[in-house]
Amino acid sequence: MVEIIWTSLAKKDLKQIHKFISYDSVFYANRLVLKLISHVDILEHLPKTGKMVPETNDETIRELVHGNYRIFYKIIDTDTIHVLRVYRSSMNIK
């Protein structure tokens, strides 16, 4: 099984997503963040499930899509994945 490590930037992204949605509904903010986190759990058994991120041109940097969000992760080795960022899909990635 692969170990999934959330980077500080990815955790910050989740907090910002939660804060923004909380203005309308804390319930839905909690629900979305939990869904984003649980969506990443599939990587424990299927680390290459996500597609390569076209902006990076790097096979080790991949993404999962959940609703309007892109979850970027990097395959470090056969035992470790780092979740790098969580972006709203409408955002420009640089």
N, CA, C and O atoms as CSV, one atom per row, in Angstrom:
chain,resi,resn,atom,element,x,y,z
A,1,MET,N,N,0.846,-1.180,0.000
A,1,MET,CA,C,0.000,0.000,0.000
A,1,MET,C,C,0.896,1.249,0.000
A,1,MET,O,O,1.937,1.284,0.656
A,2,VAL,N,N,0.474,2.249,-0.735
A,2,VAL,CA,C,1.223,3.494,-0.882
A,2,VAL,C,C,0.863,4.457,0.251
A,2,VAL,O,O,-0.303,4.577,0.627
A,3,GLU,N,N,1.883,5.145,0.793
A,3,GLU,CA,C,1.638,6.165,1.805
A,3,GLU,C,C,1.337,7.486,1.102
A,3,GLU,O,O,2.074,7.906,0.210
A,4,ILE,N,N,0.256,8.131,1.509
A,4,ILE,CA,C,-0.140,9.413,0.926
A,4,ILE,C,C,0.179,10.517,1.933
A,4,ILE,O,O,-0.286,10.495,3.072
A,5,ILE,N,N,0.982,11.481,1.485
A,5,ILE,CA,C,1.374,12.595,2.337
A,5,ILE,C,C,0.834,13.887,1.724
A,5,ILE,O,O,1.116,14.204,0.568
A,6,TRP,N,N,0.065,14.617,2.503
A,6,TRP,CA,C,-0.471,15.904,2.064
A,6,TRP,C,C,0.568,16.979,2.382
A,6,TRP,O,O,0.962,17.135,3.538
A,7,THR,N,N,1.008,17.713,1.377
A,7,THR,CA,C,1.969,18.787,1.600
A,7,THR,C,C,1.286,19.957,2.296
A,7,THR,O,O,0.058,20.046,2.331
A,8,SER,N,N,2.095,20.844,2.844
A,8,SER,CA,C,1.525,22.011,3.530
A,8,SER,C,C,0.724,22.883,2.566
A,8,SER,O,O,-0.284,23.469,2.960
A,9,LEU,N,N,1.161,22.977,1.305
A,9,LEU,CA,C,0.396,23.761,0.322
A,9,LEU,C,C,-0.971,23.138,0.041
A,9,LEU,O,O,-1.968,23.849,-0.080
A,10,ALA,N,N,-1.012,21.819,-0.061
A,10,ALA,CA,C,-2.291,21.143,-0.309
A,10,ALA,C,C,-3.234,21.323,0.877
A,10,ALA,O,O,-4.433,21.537,0.699
A,11,LYS,N,N,-2.686,21.236,2.084
A,11,LYS,CA,C,-3.512,21.450,3.276
A,11,LYS,C,C,-4.038,22.889,3.313
A,11,LYS,O,O,-5.186,23.135,3.682
A,12,LYS,N,N,-3.184,23.818,2.928
A,12,LYS,CA,C,-3.603,25.228,2.882
A,12,LYS,C,C,-4.717,25.420,1.853
A,12,LYS,O,O,-5.675,26.153,2.097
A,13,ASP,N,N,-4.585,24.757,0.700
A,13,ASP,CA,C,-5.635,24.825,-0.327
A,13,ASP,C,C,-6.965,24.344,0.220
A,13,ASP,O,O,-7.999,24.973,-0.003
A,14,LEU,N,N,-6.940,23.213,0.945
A,14,LEU,CA,C,-8.182,22.684,1.520
A,14,LEU,C,C,-8.788,23.672,2.516
A,14,LEU,O,O,-10.004,23.857,2.549
A,15,LYS,N,N,-7.947,24.302,3.322
A,15,LYS,CA,C,-8.446,25.281,4.286
A,15,LYS,C,C,-9.076,26.478,3.584
A,15,LYS,O,O,-10.104,26.992,4.027
A,16,GLN,N,N,-8.458,26.925,2.485
A,16,GLN,CA,C,-9.006,28.070,1.750
A,16,GLN,C,C,-10.323,27.701,1.064
A,16,GLN,O,O,-11.258,28.502,1.041
A,17,ILE,N,N,-10.393,26.511,0.516
A,17,ILE,CA,C,-11.637,26.032,-0.096
A,17,ILE,C,C,-12.738,25.995,0.967
A,17,ILE,O,O,-13.856,26.460,0.743
A,18,HIS,N,N,-12.394,25.434,2.123
A,18,HIS,CA,C,-13.367,25.335,3.211
A,18,HIS,C,C,-13.832,26.726,3.652
A,18,HIS,O,O,-15.026,26.960,3.837
A,19,LYS,N,N,-12.889,27.630,3.815
A,19,LYS,CA,C,-13.231,28.986,4.258
A,19,LYS,C,C,-14.176,29.668,3.268
A,19,LYS,O,O,-15.159,30.288,3.670
A,20,PHE,N,N,-13.875,29.551,1.978
A,20,PHE,CA,C,-14.694,30.190,0.956
A,20,PHE,C,C,-16.120,29.636,0.951
A,20,PHE,O,O,-17.085,30.400,0.925
A,21,ILE,N,N,-16.250,28.324,0.976
A,21,ILE,CA,C,-17.578,27.706,0.919
A,21,ILE,C,C,-18.335,27.927,2.230
A,21,ILE,O,O,-19.564,27.988,2.236
A,22,SER,N,N,-17.609,28.046,3.328
A,22,SER,CA,C,-18.244,28.265,4.640
A,22,SER,C,C,-19.038,29.554,4.710
A,22,SER,O,O,-19.954,29.678,5.523
A,23,TYR,N,N,-18.692,30.526,3.855
A,23,TYR,CA,C,-19.463,31.765,3.852
A,23,TYR,C,C,-20.930,31.487,3.537
A,23,TYR,O,O,-21.821,32.180,4.026
A,24,ASP,N,N,-21.171,30.466,2.715
A,24,ASP,CA,C,-22.540,30.084,2.384
A,24,ASP,C,C,-23.054,28.961,3.269
A,24,ASP,O,O,-24.203,28.983,3.709
A,25,SER,N,N,-22.186,27.968,3.530
A,25,SER,CA,C,-22.642,26.813,4.298
A,25,SER,C,C,-21.462,26.037,4.877
A,25,SER,O,O,-20.651,25.475,4.140
A,26,VAL,N,N,-21.379,26.016,6.189
A,26,VAL,CA,C,-20.336,25.230,6.854
A,26,VAL,C,C,-20.561,23.750,6.579
A,26,VAL,O,O,-19.602,23.002,6.391
A,27,PHE,N,N,-21.803,23.330,6.555
A,27,PHE,CA,C,-22.128,21.928,6.290
A,27,PHE,C,C,-21.548,21.487,4.945
A,27,PHE,O,O,-20.875,20.460,4.864
A,28,TYR,N,N,-21.809,22.263,3.892
A,28,TYR,CA,C,-21.321,21.886,2.566
A,28,TYR,C,C,-19.809,22.054,2.436
A,28,TYR,O,O,-19.169,21.332,1.672
A,29,ALA,N,N,-19.238,22.997,3.173
A,29,ALA,CA,C,-17.780,23.143,3.175
A,29,ALA,C,C,-17.132,21.896,3.780
A,29,ALA,O,O,-16.174,21.354,3.227
A,30,ASN,N,N,-17.661,21.449,4.916
A,30,ASN,CA,C,-17.142,20.228,5.552
A,30,ASN,C,C,-17.293,19.031,4.620
A,30,ASN,O,O,-16.374,18.230,4.454
A,31,ARG,N,N,-18.455,18.932,4.028
A,31,ARG,CA,C,-18.743,17.800,3.148
A,31,ARG,C,C,-17.797,17.756,1.949
A,31,ARG,O,O,-17.283,16.692,1.604
A,32,LEU,N,N,-17.565,18.902,1.314
A,32,LEU,CA,C,-16.695,18.935,0.150
A,32,LEU,C,C,-15.258,18.567,0.512
A,32,LEU,O,O,-14.631,17.756,-0.170
A,33,VAL,N,N,-14.744,19.155,1.576
A,33,VAL,CA,C,-13.364,18.867,1.969
A,33,VAL,C,C,-13.197,17.387,2.293
A,33,VAL,O,O,-12.198,16.782,1.906
A,34,LEU,N,N,-14.146,16.804,2.985
A,34,LEU,CA,C,-14.071,15.364,3.280
A,34,LEU,C,C,-14.110,14.529,2.007
A,34,LEU,O,O,-13.408,13.523,1.901
A,35,LYS,N,N,-14.926,14.938,1.042
A,35,LYS,CA,C,-14.993,14.216,-0.223
A,35,LYS,C,C,-13.680,14.331,-1.001
A,35,LYS,O,O,-13.227,13.355,-1.599
A,36,LEU,N,N,-13.076,15.505,-0.994
A,36,LEU,CA,C,-11.790,15.680,-1.687
A,36,LEU,C,C,-10.723,14.793,-1.053
A,36,LEU,O,O,-9.940,14.152,-1.754
A,37,ILE,N,N,-10.698,14.762,0.270
A,37,ILE,CA,C,-9.714,13.926,0.974
A,37,ILE,C,C,-9.952,12.453,0.682
A,37,ILE,O,O,-9.009,11.717,0.394
A,38,SER,N,N,-11.195,12.020,0.754
A,38,SER,CA,C,-11.481,10.599,0.527
A,38,SER,C,C,-11.273,10.191,-0.928
A,38,SER,O,O,-10.987,9.028,-1.214
A,39,HIS,N,N,-11.415,11.149,-1.849
A,39,HIS,CA,C,-11.180,10.846,-3.269
A,39,HIS,C,C,-9.727,10.434,-3.498
A,39,HIS,O,O,-9.438,9.609,-4.365
A,40,VAL,N,N,-8.831,11.006,-2.727
A,40,VAL,CA,C,-7.400,10.717,-2.849
A,40,VAL,C,C,-7.073,9.312,-2.337
A,40,VAL,O,O,-6.061,8.735,-2.735
A,41,ASP,N,N,-7.903,8.760,-1.471
A,41,ASP,CA,C,-7.629,7.443,-0.894
A,41,ASP,C,C,-7.468,6.341,-1.939
A,41,ASP,O,O,-6.811,5.335,-1.673
A,42,ILE,N,N,-8.056,6.515,-3.121
A,42,ILE,CA,C,-7.936,5.511,-4.178
A,42,ILE,C,C,-6.473,5.300,-4.570
A,42,ILE,O,O,-6.101,4.235,-5.061
A,43,LEU,N,N,-5.651,6.323,-4.348
A,43,LEU,CA,C,-4.243,6.251,-4.733
A,43,LEU,C,C,-3.455,5.239,-3.900
A,43,LEU,O,O,-2.393,4.784,-4.324
A,44,GLU,N,N,-3.960,4.888,-2.735
A,44,GLU,CA,C,-3.277,3.890,-1.908
A,44,GLU,C,C,-3.100,2.577,-2.655
A,44,GLU,O,O,-2.100,1.883,-2.476
A,45,HIS,N,N,-4.069,2.241,-3.486
A,45,HIS,CA,C,-4.022,0.971,-4.219
A,45,HIS,C,C,-3.790,1.161,-5.715
A,45,HIS,O,O,-3.305,0.251,-6.387
A,46,LEU,N,N,-4.131,2.328,-6.235
A,46,LEU,CA,C,-3.998,2.599,-7.670
A,46,LEU,C,C,-3.315,3.952,-7.884
A,46,LEU,O,O,-3.969,4.916,-8.280
A,47,PRO,N,N,-2.013,4.031,-7.628
A,47,PRO,CA,C,-1.334,5.326,-7.664
A,47,PRO,C,C,-1.299,6.007,-9.030
A,47,PRO,O,O,-1.136,7.225,-9.101
A,48,LYS,N,N,-1.447,5.257,-10.097
A,48,LYS,CA,C,-1.405,5.871,-11.429
A,48,LYS,C,C,-2.800,6.085,-12.011
A,48,LYS,O,O,-2.961,6.241,-13.221
A,49,THR,N,N,-3.807,6.091,-11.133
A,49,THR,CA,C,-5.179,6.292,-11.579
A,49,THR,C,C,-5.367,7.632,-12.274
A,49,THR,O,O,-6.052,7.720,-13.293
A,50,GLY,N,N,-4.767,8.658,-11.729
A,50,GLY,CA,C,-4.914,9.997,-12.296
A,50,GLY,C,C,-4.164,10.132,-13.606
A,50,GLY,O,O,-3.247,9.369,-13.910
A,51,LYS,N,N,-4.584,11.132,-14.375
A,51,LYS,CA,C,-3.893,11.379,-15.649
A,51,LYS,C,C,-2.736,12.350,-15.429
A,51,LYS,O,O,-2.713,13.094,-14.448
A,52,MET,N,N,-1.791,12.331,-16.340
A,52,MET,CA,C,-0.658,13.238,-16.267
A,52,MET,C,C,-1.162,14.676,-16.402
A,52,MET,O,O,-2.060,14.945,-17.200
A,53,VAL,N,N,-0.601,15.579,-15.645
A,53,VAL,CA,C,-0.983,16.990,-15.703
A,53,VAL,C,C,-0.343,17.602,-16.944
A,53,VAL,O,O,0.882,17.688,-17.021
A,54,PRO,N,N,-1.155,18.034,-17.927
A,54,PRO,CA,C,-0.595,18.532,-19.185
A,54,PRO,C,C,0.289,19.768,-19.018
A,54,PRO,O,O,1.216,19.968,-19.803
A,55,GLU,N,N,0.020,20.596,-18.013
A,55,GLU,CA,C,0.813,21.806,-17.805
A,55,GLU,C,C,2.249,21.514,-17.370
A,55,GLU,O,O,3.123,22.367,-17.522
A,56,THR,N,N,2.503,20.320,-16.833
A,56,THR,CA,C,3.826,20.019,-16.284
A,56,THR,C,C,4.707,19.199,-17.215
A,56,THR,O,O,5.931,19.311,-17.160
A,57,ASN,N,N,4.116,18.390,-18.056
A,57,ASN,CA,C,4.884,17.512,-18.944
A,57,ASN,C,C,5.817,16.594,-18.145
A,57,ASN,O,O,6.927,16.294,-18.583
A,58,ASP,N,N,5.355,16.154,-16.970
A,58,ASP,CA,C,6.128,15.288,-16.080
A,58,ASP,C,C,5.247,14.088,-15.721
A,58,ASP,O,O,4.174,14.256,-15.142
A,59,GLU,N,N,5.698,12.887,-16.062
A,59,GLU,CA,C,4.885,11.688,-15.834
A,59,GLU,C,C,4.636,11.394,-14.364
A,59,GLU,O,O,3.682,10.690,-14.034
A,60,THR,N,N,5.466,11.912,-13.480
A,60,THR,CA,C,5.280,11.631,-12.056
A,60,THR,C,C,4.270,12.577,-11.407
A,60,THR,O,O,3.810,12.318,-10.295
A,61,ILE,N,N,3.924,13.664,-12.086
A,61,ILE,CA,C,2.923,14.593,-11.555
A,61,ILE,C,C,1.602,14.323,-12.264
A,61,ILE,O,O,1.481,14.472,-13.480
A,62,ARG,N,N,0.629,13.924,-11.475
A,62,ARG,CA,C,-0.651,13.483,-12.023
A,62,ARG,C,C,-1.776,14.213,-11.298
A,62,ARG,O,O,-1.542,14.938,-10.331
A,63,GLU,N,N,-2.991,14.012,-11.777
A,63,GLU,CA,C,-4.137,14.679,-11.151
A,63,GLU,C,C,-5.355,13.773,-11.099
A,63,GLU,O,O,-5.587,12.939,-11.974
A,64,LEU,N,N,-6.109,13.971,-10.050
A,64,LEU,CA,C,-7.444,13.410,-9.928
A,64,LEU,C,C,-8.408,14.572,-10.052
A,64,LEU,O,O,-8.113,15.679,-9.599
A,65,VAL,N,N,-9.541,14.331,-10.653
A,65,VAL,CA,C,-10.562,15.368,-10.780
A,65,VAL,C,C,-11.757,14.954,-9.941
A,65,VAL,O,O,-12.242,13.826,-10.032
A,66,HIS,N,N,-12.220,15.883,-9.126
A,66,HIS,CA,C,-13.430,15.659,-8.337
A,66,HIS,C,C,-14.294,16.898,-8.483
A,66,HIS,O,O,-13.971,17.961,-7.951
A,67,GLY,N,N,-15.395,16.754,-9.207
A,67,GLY,CA,C,-16.268,17.900,-9.449
A,67,GLY,C,C,-15.503,19.000,-10.154
A,67,GLY,O,O,-14.940,18.779,-11.227
A,68,ASN,N,N,-15.477,20.182,-9.563
A,68,ASN,CA,C,-14.778,21.326,-10.139
A,68,ASN,C,C,-13.355,21.482,-9.617
A,68,ASN,O,O,-12.768,22.556,-9.743
A,69,TYR,N,N,-12.797,20.437,-9.040
A,69,TYR,CA,C,-11.479,20.535,-8.417
A,69,TYR,C,C,-10.494,19.549,-9.038
A,69,TYR,O,O,-10.835,18.417,-9.382
A,70,ARG,N,N,-9.267,20.024,-9.163
A,70,ARG,CA,C,-8.157,19.207,-9.642
A,70,ARG,C,C,-7.218,18.990,-8.463
A,70,ARG,O,O,-6.769,19.946,-7.831
A,71,ILE,N,N,-6.927,17.739,-8.175
A,71,ILE,CA,C,-6.045,17.379,-7.077
A,71,ILE,C,C,-4.732,16.894,-7.687
A,71,ILE,O,O,-4.677,15.819,-8.284
A,72,PHE,N,N,-3.685,17.686,-7.536
A,72,PHE,CA,C,-2.383,17.353,-8.113
A,72,PHE,C,C,-1.575,16.540,-7.114
A,72,PHE,O,O,-1.532,16.853,-5.924
A,73,TYR,N,N,-0.935,15.489,-7.618
A,73,TYR,CA,C,-0.082,14.679,-6.759
A,73,TYR,C,C,1.159,14.241,-7.515
A,73,TYR,O,O,1.184,14.218,-8.745
A,74,LYS,N,N,2.194,13.893,-6.750
A,74,LYS,CA,C,3.451,13.454,-7.333
A,74,LYS,C,C,3.771,12.068,-6.808
A,74,LYS,O,O,3.741,11.821,-5.602
A,75,ILE,N,N,4.077,11.172,-7.727
A,75,ILE,CA,C,4.510,9.831,-7.346
A,75,ILE,C,C,6.006,9.934,-7.038
A,75,ILE,O,O,6.825,10.108,-7.940
A,76,ILE,N,N,6.346,9.826,-5.768
A,76,ILE,CA,C,7.735,9.945,-5.331
A,76,ILE,C,C,8.487,8.650,-5.613
A,76,ILE,O,O,9.572,8.664,-6.194
A,77,ASP,N,N,7.904,7.543,-5.200
A,77,ASP,CA,C,8.456,6.214,-5.476
A,77,ASP,C,C,7.312,5.213,-5.349
A,77,ASP,O,O,6.154,5.616,-5.238
A,78,THR,N,N,7.611,3.941,-5.363
A,78,THR,CA,C,6.543,2.933,-5.339
A,78,THR,C,C,5.778,2.910,-4.024
A,78,THR,O,O,4.708,2.308,-3.940
A,79,ASP,N,N,6.323,3.564,-2.989
A,79,ASP,CA,C,5.690,3.538,-1.673
A,79,ASP,C,C,5.133,4.878,-1.203
A,79,ASP,O,O,4.469,4.941,-0.168
A,80,THR,N,N,5.396,5.955,-1.955
A,80,THR,CA,C,5.045,7.287,-1.450
A,80,THR,C,C,4.460,8.193,-2.530
A,80,THR,O,O,4.962,8.261,-3.651
A,81,ILE,N,N,3.391,8.881,-2.160
A,81,ILE,CA,C,2.770,9.898,-3.012
A,81,ILE,C,C,2.621,11.167,-2.184
A,81,ILE,O,O,2.220,11.119,-1.021
A,82,HIS,N,N,2.947,12.302,-2.793
A,82,HIS,CA,C,2.718,13.596,-2.156
A,82,HIS,C,C,1.566,14.290,-2.869
A,82,HIS,O,O,1.605,14.472,-4.086
A,83,VAL,N,N,0.541,14.676,-2.116
A,83,VAL,CA,C,-0.522,15.499,-2.676
A,83,VAL,C,C,0.025,16.922,-2.668
A,83,VAL,O,O,0.344,17.467,-1.611
A,84,LEU,N,N,0.132,17.521,-3.857
A,84,LEU,CA,C,0.802,18.806,-4.012
A,84,LEU,C,C,-0.127,19.999,-3.834
A,84,LEU,O,O,0.161,20.912,-3.060
A,85,ARG,N,N,-1.237,19.984,-4.550
A,85,ARG,CA,C,-2.153,21.124,-4.549
A,85,ARG,C,C,-3.569,20.642,-4.835
A,85,ARG,O,O,-3.778,19.548,-5.360
A,86,VAL,N,N,-4.534,21.482,-4.478
A,86,VAL,CA,C,-5.938,21.266,-4.830
A,86,VAL,C,C,-6.415,22.580,-5.436
A,86,VAL,O,O,-6.480,23.606,-4.759
A,87,TYR,N,N,-6.747,22.531,-6.723
A,87,TYR,CA,C,-7.138,23.733,-7.464
A,87,TYR,C,C,-8.580,23.642,-7.931
A,87,TYR,O,O,-9.069,22.562,-8.261
A,88,ARG,N,N,-9.243,24.762,-7.957
A,88,ARG,CA,C,-10.525,24.845,-8.655
A,88,ARG,C,C,-10.187,24.747,-10.138
A,88,ARG,O,O,-9.243,25.397,-10.590
A,89,SER,N,N,-10.910,23.975,-10.888
A,89,SER,CA,C,-10.566,23.700,-12.278
A,89,SER,C,C,-10.589,24.955,-13.163
A,89,SER,O,O,-9.992,24.957,-14.240
A,90,SER,N,N,-11.263,26.006,-12.726
A,90,SER,CA,C,-11.301,27.235,-13.523
A,90,SER,C,C,-10.052,28.096,-13.348
A,90,SER,O,O,-9.877,29.084,-14.061
A,91,MET,N,N,-9.180,27.728,-12.402
A,91,MET,CA,C,-7.978,28.515,-12.134
A,91,MET,C,C,-6.895,28.226,-13.163
A,91,MET,O,O,-6.772,27.105,-13.656
A,92,ASN,N,N,-6.110,29.254,-13.480
A,92,ASN,CA,C,-4.943,29.066,-14.334
A,92,ASN,C,C,-3.822,28.492,-13.469
A,92,ASN,O,O,-3.531,29.009,-12.390
A,93,ILE,N,N,-3.201,27.427,-13.949
A,93,ILE,CA,C,-2.112,26.780,-13.227
A,93,ILE,C,C,-0.793,27.238,-13.825
A,93,ILE,O,O,-0.591,27.142,-15.036
A,94,LYS,N,N,0.096,27.730,-12.993
A,94,LYS,CA,C,1.404,28.177,-13.486
A,94,LYS,C,C,2.498,27.578,-12.655
A,94,LYS,O,O,3.675,27.832,-12.909
